[in-house]
Amino acid sequence: MGLVIIFGLVAILAAFGTISSLKNKNLLGFVFAAGSFVIFGGFALMTAINSGYPAVH
């Protein structure tokens, strides 16, 4: 469960970075922040979904 929290916090900070880079018109910062948001947000979502279910063999 701790991994979901860490991934979620990183995704939230990346969302703030995305908004900040758009305000400052920083294209490279926007690309990296948006990419981090998508990747870490997806990891957090998939980890939260799969953490409650046993693995299928």
N, C-alpha and C positions, 0 to 999 in steps of 0.2 A: 504494500500500500504506500510505502514511503516513496517508491519510484514514481508512482502516479502524481504524488504531490510535487516532487522535484520537477518532473516534466511539465506539469501544469504551471508552476511558477515561472519556469523559463519561457513557456509559451506566452504567458501574460506579459512578461517583460519584453518579449519580442514584439508583441502587439503594440506596446507603448513606443518601442523603437521605430516601428513601421510608421506610426502616426507622426512621430517627431521628425523622421527623415523626409516625410512628405511635406511637412511645414517648412523645412529648411531647403527643400528642393535638392536633396542629396540622392542621386540615382543609385550609386553603388551601395550606400547605406540602406536604401529601400529594398534593393534586391536581396541583400544578406539578411535583413530583418524579416522580410516577408517569407523568405525561404526557411529561416529558423522557426518562424511561427507555424508554417505549414508542417514541417517535419516534426517538431516537438509537440505540437498540438495533436497531430496524428498518432504519435507514440503514446501520448497521455490517454487519448480516447481509446485506442486499441488495448492498451494495458488495463484500463479500467473495465472495459467490456470483458476481456478474457480472464481477469483475475478471480472472478467469482465462479467460474465453471471448471470442472475437472477436465483434464486432457483426454481426448478420445483416442483409444488404441486400436 
